[in-house]
Structures are given as structure tokens and as C-alpha cells.
């Protein structure tokens, strides 16, 4: 076992300072992913800066009618929160679809966003992996890739982002609040995770030492309905083959607001901008949903063993969108 130092921070400022003062540091919250990676030898921090006890564990209303979710709010608490269940049901559903009850009781909002891919080559230190050791190759492209990316990938990496929560947050136009030595900033969830390009080792746009302090949700669109659906190989404790988060508002039979995000298809939650553009103002019909989703998935580039994801993602998205149309608006 590689020895490491441990620092318990009492404020976000102290956490950032402790990180900056110690090369090789990493933040520790629930540890549900980081500790596993340490056991596997995938990561070996010299210092763990414990942020679990920071005063970032509340869910508060914002002046604009949204919510500010602290970075250390537990996934189980967030899923059960009354405002989340009533105003952002897709987020509650996504959280409950992830991991097990025990892990949700430990995992945090910030940690969920930072969890790393479950690609078997990344987790196996005996195998090459550009995400783990840049320049060593991506054996998944010709190897085992049934669960991996079909869109937005590169020759350097075909891993997928494992977060259920992030998919729902992207559909609600959430933003991630960050604090670093240079101050504070906010990044839209849709821009927070990177596509691999030639730097698959960089999962997010976080700068070295920045700490997630919270996630802000804007007020949901008036009259909108939302849902999260996850398709996996077994009923629980499995990562998504395909998932879909959708937010839809229909008025007089026409789509006034549409947000569609896929999980399990790419290096980040895949916001379906092309589909949304085609849906806005269109009649809320199955034909319109099919046309929009097919236009989005035309960009897919599946590998040898995961082409089934294209059809699966399309069918799930069309069914989810159709189910969000109020019965009195259905055509």
C-alpha cells in the first residue's frame, strides 16, 4: 500500500489552500469511487484533503425559483428532497437509479460528478489505457467495447461517463459552482465534462485544485414535465447501456420547451441539441419525436459490438418523449 497524508478541511477556503500547498493532493468526500481506484492502483494520491465536513450539505431555494445543492449533499438525501421530487422529478429518478442504497447514503453531489469511467481497461492497471496513462493506447476500440461510446469518442478513447445524476442535471440546465485559488466560477453541466479528443485523461474542465462547492438548478420551465429512464443489463446496481433524461413542455399541441440528454453513449452526458432544435415549435407527435431523435443519432459512430445502442437509444428517447405529452395535448 502506498502511504499518503491526510488533511481534514473545515472550510472551502482551507480545502483549496491545503490542496495547493501539497503536490499530489486529491479531494475526498464520500470516497465511493476514489477509494476503489486507490485499491486498484489506478490512482495513488500523496495527500487526501477531506471535504466531507464542509458546510456544503444543504439544499436551498434561490431567488430565481431554483435550487442550490451543496457539494456534500448525499445522493440519497437529494433524491428524497421534497423540492427535488416535486420540481425536478427526473433528477430524483436518476439518483435512485444509480448504485445501491448503501452507496447512495455515502456518495455526494460533487463526487458523483467527478466519478470516473468504469471501462475495464481503465480499471485494469495491467492493460494500456490513454485515460490512465496518456500515449499508451486504447485497446477497447478493438477489444471489449459493448458498453462503451458510440458518439463523441476519438481514436484515443471510447470510454463513457457513468453518472446518472449528471444526465438529469444537464436536462435541467444546471451549472456547477467551483472555487479555486483564483476565485469562484460557474460552469454549465453541459460543458463540465470533456469529450476525449487527444486528452482523454482530462475528464472535466476543472482546473488543478478547484473544488466543487455546489450545483445550481434554475427554475424549471412552466408547465414542463420530466422523466429519467435507464436501460441496463440487470435491474439494479448496474451502469447504463443507455439512459435518457427529458424535460418537455407542450402548449396547444406544440412543443414550447424541449431538453433531451442521453447517458451511456459518450464521454459526457450527451445533450441532444440537434433534436431539441427540431422539436421546438413542432407538433408533439410520435412522428416529430422520431424525426428529431433520428437526426441527433445520425452523428453516431458505433464500434464493432455496440451498434445496438443506436437503435436502443432512439427507441427509448421516442418512448420517453411521447410519454411526457399530456393526454389532452396528444395528437
One Martini backbone bead per residue (centre of mass of N, CA, C, O) as a GRO file, in nm:
protein
  331
    1UNK     BB    1   0.096   0.036   0.022
    2UNK     BB    2   0.050   0.370  -0.028
    3UNK     BB    3   0.133   0.634   0.130
    4UNK     BB    4  -0.060   0.900   0.303
    5UNK     BB    5  -0.194   1.198   0.355
    6UNK     BB    6  -0.405   1.392   0.597
    7UNK     BB    7  -0.677   1.634   0.553
    8UNK     BB    8  -0.902   1.841   0.743
    9UNK     BB    9  -1.143   2.043   0.637
   10UNK     BB   10  -1.348   2.352   0.738
   11UNK     BB   11  -1.321   2.494   0.452
   12UNK     BB   12  -1.300   2.585   0.132
   13UNK     BB   13  -1.045   2.755   0.165
   14UNK     BB   14  -0.877   2.538   0.314
   15UNK     BB   15  -0.890   2.323   0.095
   16UNK     BB   16  -0.751   2.481  -0.133
   17UNK     BB   17  -0.489   2.539   0.024
   18UNK     BB   18  -0.410   2.245   0.084
   19UNK     BB   19  -0.386   2.158  -0.206
   20UNK     BB   20  -0.175   2.375  -0.306
   21UNK     BB   21   0.051   2.280  -0.079
   22UNK     BB   22   0.007   1.971  -0.210
   23UNK     BB   23   0.142   1.761  -0.396
   24UNK     BB   24  -0.080   1.509  -0.495
   25UNK     BB   25  -0.364   1.593  -0.447
   26UNK     BB   26  -0.696   1.501  -0.310
   27UNK     BB   27  -1.026   1.482  -0.290
   28UNK     BB   28  -1.251   1.391  -0.012
   29UNK     BB   29  -1.557   1.233   0.046
   30UNK     BB   30  -1.718   0.952   0.010
   31UNK     BB   31  -1.522   0.746  -0.173
   32UNK     BB   32  -1.672   0.540  -0.379
   33UNK     BB   33  -1.438   0.578  -0.606
   34UNK     BB   34  -1.155   0.653  -0.504
   35UNK     BB   35  -1.097   0.404  -0.325
   36UNK     BB   36  -1.114   0.197  -0.549
   37UNK     BB   37  -0.878   0.319  -0.720
   38UNK     BB   38  -0.667   0.276  -0.500
   39UNK     BB   39  -0.692  -0.034  -0.480
   40UNK     BB   40  -0.621  -0.072  -0.799
   41UNK     BB   41  -0.393   0.158  -0.879
   42UNK     BB   42  -0.495   0.407  -1.050
   43UNK     BB   43  -0.456   0.575  -0.784
   44UNK     BB   44  -0.194   0.788  -0.589
   45UNK     BB   45  -0.214   0.982  -0.350
   46UNK     BB   46  -0.037   1.190  -0.123
   47UNK     BB   47  -0.312   1.353  -0.064
   48UNK     BB   48  -0.595   1.395   0.154
   49UNK     BB   49  -0.877   1.614   0.123
   50UNK     BB   50  -1.120   1.654   0.352
   51UNK     BB   51  -1.480   1.757   0.266
   52UNK     BB   52  -1.724   1.637   0.434
   53UNK     BB   53  -1.743   1.890   0.668
   54UNK     BB   54  -1.851   2.091   0.501
   55UNK     BB   55  -2.081   2.369   0.451
   56UNK     BB   56  -2.235   2.167   0.186
   57UNK     BB   57  -2.535   2.015   0.302
   58UNK     BB   58  -2.750   2.184   0.130
   59UNK     BB   59  -3.090   2.279   0.023
   60UNK     BB   60  -3.161   2.576  -0.163
   61UNK     BB   61  -3.324   2.844  -0.234
   62UNK     BB   62  -3.362   3.067  -0.497
   63UNK     BB   63  -3.461   3.371  -0.621
   64UNK     BB   64  -3.542   3.225  -0.916
   65UNK     BB   65  -3.667   2.923  -0.826
   66UNK     BB   66  -3.443   2.744  -0.743
   67UNK     BB   67  -3.146   2.544  -0.671
   68UNK     BB   68  -2.898   2.483  -0.409
   69UNK     BB   69  -2.646   2.236  -0.416
   70UNK     BB   70  -2.447   2.088  -0.221
   71UNK     BB   71  -2.158   1.896  -0.253
   72UNK     BB   72  -2.232   1.712   0.028
   73UNK     BB   73  -2.479   1.598  -0.069
   74UNK     BB   74  -2.652   1.326  -0.059
   75UNK     BB   75  -2.804   1.123  -0.279
   76UNK     BB   76  -3.040   1.031  -0.096
   77UNK     BB   77  -3.128   1.315  -0.002
   78UNK     BB   78  -3.182   1.436  -0.281
   79UNK     BB   79  -3.395   1.229  -0.381
   80UNK     BB   80  -3.591   1.301  -0.116
   81UNK     BB   81  -3.641   1.580  -0.180
   82UNK     BB   82  -3.917   1.765  -0.215
   83UNK     BB   83  -3.829   1.966  -0.445
   84UNK     BB   84  -3.715   1.754  -0.635
   85UNK     BB   85  -3.965   1.569  -0.669
   86UNK     BB   86  -4.160   1.809  -0.771
   87UNK     BB   87  -3.957   1.983  -0.984
   88UNK     BB   88  -3.721   1.728  -1.038
   89UNK     BB   89  -3.787   1.416  -1.103
   90UNK     BB   90  -3.550   1.317  -1.283
   91UNK     BB   91  -3.335   1.345  -1.061
   92UNK     BB   92  -3.446   1.145  -0.859
   93UNK     BB   93  -3.448   0.903  -1.055
   94UNK     BB   94  -3.144   0.901  -1.117
   95UNK     BB   95  -3.041   0.853  -0.832
   96UNK     BB   96  -3.206   0.581  -0.784
   97UNK     BB   97  -3.052   0.436  -1.036
   98UNK     BB   98  -2.798   0.448  -0.859
   99UNK     BB   99  -2.664   0.202  -0.738
  100UNK     BB  100  -2.693   0.180  -0.396
  101UNK     BB  101  -2.810   0.258  -0.096
  102UNK     BB  102  -2.534   0.267   0.046
  103UNK     BB  103  -2.393   0.455  -0.162
  104UNK     BB  104  -2.599   0.691  -0.152
  105UNK     BB  105  -2.531   0.752   0.156
  106UNK     BB  106  -2.224   0.851   0.066
  107UNK     BB  107  -2.262   0.996  -0.179
  108UNK     BB  108  -2.197   1.290  -0.364
  109UNK     BB  109  -2.248   1.545  -0.571
  110UNK     BB  110  -1.953   1.603  -0.648
  111UNK     BB  111  -1.857   1.306  -0.679
  112UNK     BB  112  -2.049   1.220  -0.903
  113UNK     BB  113  -1.923   1.416  -1.120
  114UNK     BB  114  -1.616   1.271  -1.073
  115UNK     BB  115  -1.655   1.012  -1.175
  116UNK     BB  116  -1.524   0.736  -1.330
  117UNK     BB  117  -1.479   0.519  -1.548
  118UNK     BB  118  -1.575   0.160  -1.618
  119UNK     BB  119  -1.359   0.079  -1.787
  120UNK     BB  120  -1.166  -0.203  -1.783
  121UNK     BB  121  -0.894  -0.073  -1.881
  122UNK     BB  122  -0.878   0.151  -1.668
  123UNK     BB  123  -0.896  -0.056  -1.409
  124UNK     BB  124  -0.647  -0.209  -1.552
  125UNK     BB  125  -0.302  -0.189  -1.492
  126UNK     BB  126  -0.216  -0.420  -1.714
  127UNK     BB  127  -0.334  -0.211  -1.911
  128UNK     BB  128  -0.377  -0.008  -2.150
  129UNK     BB  129  -0.442   0.367  -2.116
  130UNK     BB  130  -0.505   0.693  -2.197
  131UNK     BB  131  -0.653   0.784  -1.936
  132UNK     BB  132  -0.426   0.682  -1.739
  133UNK     BB  133  -0.188   0.665  -1.982
  134UNK     BB  134  -0.071   0.862  -2.189
  135UNK     BB  135   0.011   0.692  -2.503
  136UNK     BB  136  -0.076   0.367  -2.475
  137UNK     BB  137  -0.377   0.343  -2.558
  138UNK     BB  138  -0.692   0.175  -2.703
  139UNK     BB  139  -0.812  -0.144  -2.664
  140UNK     BB  140  -1.129  -0.109  -2.687
  141UNK     BB  141  -1.171  -0.073  -2.991
  142UNK     BB  142  -1.084  -0.399  -3.036
  143UNK     BB  143  -1.228  -0.497  -2.791
  144UNK     BB  144  -1.409  -0.427  -2.514
  145UNK     BB  145  -1.723  -0.224  -2.616
  146UNK     BB  146  -2.031  -0.259  -2.562
  147UNK     BB  147  -2.058  -0.014  -2.329
  148UNK     BB  148  -1.960   0.206  -2.510
  149UNK     BB  149  -1.907   0.445  -2.729
  150UNK     BB  150  -2.098   0.621  -3.019
  151UNK     BB  151  -2.028   0.927  -2.931
  152UNK     BB  152  -1.762   1.161  -2.924
  153UNK     BB  153  -1.526   1.003  -2.992
  154UNK     BB  154  -1.193   0.864  -3.021
  155UNK     BB  155  -0.890   0.714  -3.093
  156UNK     BB  156  -0.814   0.746  -2.767
  157UNK     BB  157  -1.137   0.712  -2.678
  158UNK     BB  158  -1.447   0.505  -2.555
  159UNK     BB  159  -1.557   0.613  -2.311
  160UNK     BB  160  -1.786   0.653  -2.036
  161UNK     BB  161  -2.013   0.811  -1.852
  162UNK     BB  162  -2.162   0.702  -1.530
  163UNK     BB  163  -2.367   0.924  -1.473
  164UNK     BB  164  -2.696   0.994  -1.383
  165UNK     BB  165  -2.720   1.277  -1.262
  166UNK     BB  166  -2.588   1.444  -1.498
  167UNK     BB  167  -2.812   1.398  -1.704
  168UNK     BB  168  -3.034   1.551  -1.552
  169UNK     BB  169  -2.888   1.820  -1.510
  170UNK     BB  170  -2.863   1.886  -1.814
  171UNK     BB  171  -3.178   1.905  -1.864
  172UNK     BB  172  -3.186   2.161  -1.638
  173UNK     BB  173  -2.945   2.363  -1.668
  174UNK     BB  174  -2.710   2.325  -1.495
  175UNK     BB  175  -2.458   2.432  -1.254
  176UNK     BB  176  -2.114   2.455  -1.159
  177UNK     BB  177  -1.947   2.520  -0.863
  178UNK     BB  178  -1.629   2.690  -0.823
  179UNK     BB  179  -1.316   2.668  -0.627
  180UNK     BB  180  -1.016   2.864  -0.620
  181UNK     BB  181  -0.735   3.055  -0.606
  182UNK     BB  182  -0.890   3.258  -0.828
  183UNK     BB  183  -1.179   3.172  -0.733
  184UNK     BB  184  -1.499   3.193  -0.880
  185UNK     BB  185  -1.719   2.965  -1.069
  186UNK     BB  186  -1.932   2.878  -1.354
  187UNK     BB  187  -2.054   2.562  -1.504
  188UNK     BB  188  -2.203   2.401  -1.724
  189UNK     BB  189  -2.285   2.076  -1.739
  190UNK     BB  190  -2.250   2.055  -2.057
  191UNK     BB  191  -1.925   2.160  -2.006
  192UNK     BB  192  -1.779   1.992  -1.779
  193UNK     BB  193  -1.745   1.762  -1.967
  194UNK     BB  194  -1.528   1.598  -2.174
  195UNK     BB  195  -1.406   1.523  -2.458
  196UNK     BB  196  -1.135   1.341  -2.549
  197UNK     BB  197  -0.971   1.341  -2.791
  198UNK     BB  198  -0.618   1.385  -2.698
  199UNK     BB  199  -0.739   1.409  -2.368
  200UNK     BB  200  -0.871   1.162  -2.179
  201UNK     BB  201  -0.748   1.233  -1.887
  202UNK     BB  202  -0.963   1.470  -1.914
  203UNK     BB  203  -1.281   1.487  -1.791
  204UNK     BB  204  -1.266   1.796  -1.716
  205UNK     BB  205  -1.256   2.163  -1.656
  206UNK     BB  206  -1.099   2.141  -1.418
  207UNK     BB  207  -0.879   2.289  -1.226
  208UNK     BB  208  -0.622   2.271  -1.039
  209UNK     BB  209  -0.781   2.259  -0.715
  210UNK     BB  210  -1.063   2.264  -0.766
  211UNK     BB  211  -1.383   2.308  -0.603
  212UNK     BB  212  -1.678   2.175  -0.540
  213UNK     BB  213  -1.969   2.356  -0.396
  214UNK     BB  214  -2.198   2.326  -0.630
  215UNK     BB  215  -2.544   2.316  -0.756
  216UNK     BB  216  -2.742   2.485  -1.003
  217UNK     BB  217  -3.093   2.530  -1.035
  218UNK     BB  218  -3.320   2.627  -1.225
  219UNK     BB  219  -3.612   2.704  -1.305
  220UNK     BB  220  -3.856   2.541  -1.423
  221UNK     BB  221  -4.050   2.515  -1.669
  222UNK     BB  222  -4.352   2.593  -1.740
  223UNK     BB  223  -4.528   2.290  -1.752
  224UNK     BB  224  -4.317   2.086  -1.711
  225UNK     BB  225  -4.194   1.762  -1.785
  226UNK     BB  226  -4.021   1.472  -1.630
  227UNK     BB  227  -3.763   1.214  -1.712
  228UNK     BB  228  -3.598   0.899  -1.618
  229UNK     BB  229  -3.421   0.650  -1.816
  230UNK     BB  230  -3.292   0.308  -1.767
  231UNK     BB  231  -3.065   0.088  -1.938
  232UNK     BB  232  -2.985  -0.250  -1.835
  233UNK     BB  233  -2.873  -0.572  -1.757
  234UNK     BB  234  -2.989  -0.501  -1.474
  235UNK     BB  235  -3.204  -0.379  -1.225
  236UNK     BB  236  -2.933  -0.336  -1.049
  237UNK     BB  237  -2.626  -0.226  -1.003
  238UNK     BB  238  -2.595  -0.066  -1.295
  239UNK     BB  239  -2.488   0.054  -1.577
  240UNK     BB  240  -2.553   0.224  -1.855
  241UNK     BB  241  -2.628   0.172  -2.178
  242UNK     BB  242  -2.894   0.356  -2.158
  243UNK     BB  243  -3.002   0.699  -2.123
  244UNK     BB  244  -3.284   0.927  -2.031
  245UNK     BB  245  -3.339   1.281  -2.034
  246UNK     BB  246  -3.651   1.472  -1.998
  247UNK     BB  247  -3.790   1.796  -2.103
  248UNK     BB  248  -4.144   1.897  -2.131
  249UNK     BB  249  -4.339   2.146  -2.315
  250UNK     BB  250  -4.694   2.178  -2.380
  251UNK     BB  251  -4.889   2.388  -2.620
  252UNK     BB  252  -5.136   2.340  -2.824
  253UNK     BB  253  -4.958   2.080  -2.936
  254UNK     BB  254  -4.689   2.233  -2.881
  255UNK     BB  255  -4.347   2.281  -2.845
  256UNK     BB  256  -4.195   2.495  -2.600
  257UNK     BB  257  -4.010   2.268  -2.453
  258UNK     BB  258  -3.676   2.105  -2.496
  259UNK     BB  259  -3.500   1.832  -2.327
  260UNK     BB  260  -3.218   1.616  -2.428
  261UNK     BB  261  -3.051   1.330  -2.268
  262UNK     BB  262  -2.770   1.119  -2.285
  263UNK     BB  263  -2.665   0.807  -2.161
  264UNK     BB  264  -2.400   0.578  -2.238
  265UNK     BB  265  -2.263   0.723  -2.521
  266UNK     BB  266  -2.042   0.909  -2.370
  267UNK     BB  267  -1.805   1.115  -2.207
  268UNK     BB  268  -2.082   1.260  -2.177
  269UNK     BB  269  -2.349   1.410  -2.149
  270UNK     BB  270  -2.585   1.405  -2.422
  271UNK     BB  271  -2.683   1.679  -2.576
  272UNK     BB  272  -2.969   1.717  -2.798
  273UNK     BB  273  -2.961   1.976  -2.996
  274UNK     BB  274  -3.078   1.884  -3.266
  275UNK     BB  275  -3.345   1.776  -3.160
  276UNK     BB  276  -3.444   2.032  -3.016
  277UNK     BB  277  -3.460   2.216  -3.266
  278UNK     BB  278  -3.686   2.034  -3.403
  279UNK     BB  279  -3.901   2.051  -3.164
  280UNK     BB  280  -3.931   2.343  -3.159
  281UNK     BB  281  -4.274   2.406  -3.244
  282UNK     BB  282  -4.371   2.134  -3.272
  283UNK     BB  283  -4.553   1.874  -3.291
  284UNK     BB  284  -4.667   1.637  -3.043
  285UNK     BB  285  -4.533   1.370  -3.201
  286UNK     BB  286  -4.401   1.075  -3.292
  287UNK     BB  287  -4.285   1.177  -3.560
  288UNK     BB  288  -4.123   1.415  -3.441
  289UNK     BB  289  -3.949   1.249  -3.251
  290UNK     BB  290  -3.821   1.065  -3.461
  291UNK     BB  291  -3.689   1.280  -3.637
  292UNK     BB  292  -3.511   1.411  -3.414
  293UNK     BB  293  -3.355   1.160  -3.312
  294UNK     BB  294  -3.234   1.072  -3.581
  295UNK     BB  295  -3.070   1.332  -3.626
  296UNK     BB  296  -2.889   1.294  -3.379
  297UNK     BB  297  -2.791   0.981  -3.445
  298UNK     BB  298  -2.630   1.033  -3.713
  299UNK     BB  299  -2.349   1.086  -3.546
  300UNK     BB  300  -2.298   0.805  -3.504
  301UNK     BB  301  -2.000   0.573  -3.413
  302UNK     BB  302  -1.993   0.270  -3.402
  303UNK     BB  303  -1.882  -0.024  -3.315
  304UNK     BB  304  -1.877  -0.354  -3.349
  305UNK     BB  305  -2.057  -0.412  -3.050
  306UNK     BB  306  -2.255  -0.115  -3.027
  307UNK     BB  307  -2.490  -0.058  -3.241
  308UNK     BB  308  -2.748  -0.113  -3.065
  309UNK     BB  309  -2.755   0.172  -2.925
  310UNK     BB  310  -2.893   0.337  -3.139
  311UNK     BB  311  -3.172   0.203  -3.131
  312UNK     BB  312  -3.216   0.213  -2.829
  313UNK     BB  313  -3.199   0.519  -2.789
  314UNK     BB  314  -3.428   0.592  -2.981
  315UNK     BB  315  -3.662   0.433  -2.853
  316UNK     BB  316  -3.645   0.558  -2.570
  317UNK     BB  317  -3.679   0.857  -2.646
  318UNK     BB  318  -3.954   0.838  -2.785
  319UNK     BB  319  -4.106   0.718  -2.544
  320UNK     BB  320  -4.046   0.941  -2.340
  321UNK     BB  321  -4.165   1.182  -2.496
  322UNK     BB  322  -4.450   1.066  -2.534
  323UNK     BB  323  -4.504   1.040  -2.216
  324UNK     BB  324  -4.495   1.375  -2.174
  325UNK     BB  325  -4.764   1.400  -2.309
  326UNK     BB  326  -5.044   1.516  -2.254
  327UNK     BB  327  -5.345   1.380  -2.318
  328UNK     BB  328  -5.480   1.656  -2.425
  329UNK     BB  329  -5.223   1.695  -2.642
  330UNK     BB  330  -5.250   1.457  -2.797
  331UNK     BB  331  -5.246   1.335  -3.153
   0.00000   0.00000   0.00000
